[in-house]
Amino acid sequence: MRQINAAGASFNIEDRGAGPTVVLIHGFPLDHTMWQYQLPALAMNNRLIAPDMRGFGRSTVTEGTVRMEQMADDLAAILEAMGIDQPVCLCGLSMGGYVAFAFLRKYPARVRSLILCDTRSAPDSKEAADARRQMADKVVVEGTEKVAEAMLPKLLDPRTPQDRPQVASAVQRMISEADPRGVAATQRGMAIRSDAADLLPKIKVRTLLLVGEHDAISPPDEMSKIAAAIPNSKFVIVPDAGHMSPMENPQRFNAELLAFLESELLMR
Ligand code: MLT
């Protein structure tokens, strides 16, 4: 682990392995440890950079509203501070996907390939955005325990709590330990995120899309449409997994990721 100062904040970052850089962007309201099952396997041939994003884990918390564009700027500043100037493979889950879209818009030359996991390209409806703002106001008063209770069933395949209790408790721990001010600021930022529909056909880099078979937040149907709109893309449904596919079925998830990254090496 290392702490990097960038963009006026301090970021806690897992920096492991050697080879082409892969940046792993966690989902909401989680932290970099959601990639725990990917780190050992992927670090054999790649340099993995997995930050706690602004407001999460052990990184600086910013109050108010943190937009996806701010998180994209944070990533660019982190890469610069680490001296990484070669284009990276950007891999984001859910909120991480929203950040990846914002990064692609602002820094297209810094992306060599893209991995979108369990994410959406559409913005929030008015109702969804209002619900986020209400949740943001509530979480700073009530804390994150209640958020964990409400979110856990939506994040996981219904069988995960029984079949893989360690995954359910890890997700619950991440949410419960999240700073309510960071959770609130990110909710407000996600509520005003841009529609990525116009970006999808313009994505030039190779793209892998992965989604849990039972993802209730960004279902396979919705993700298959995102894949269809991206020219050079591959779409994979991860069986026996919900929204947290990298944690719920790491064997299949990692096999797809490794095959994608290895085929990239062969093309160099
Ligand atoms: C996530 O997993 O990052 C969240 O489901 C994103 C969201 O709330 O839209």
Boltz pocket constraint, residues with backbone or C-beta under 6 A from the ligand:
constraints:
  - pocket:
      binder: B
      contacts: [[A, 26], [A, 27], [A, 28], [A, 29], [A, 93], [A, 94], [A, 95], [A, 96], [A, 118], [A, 190], [A, 217], [A, 243]]
      max_distance: 6.0
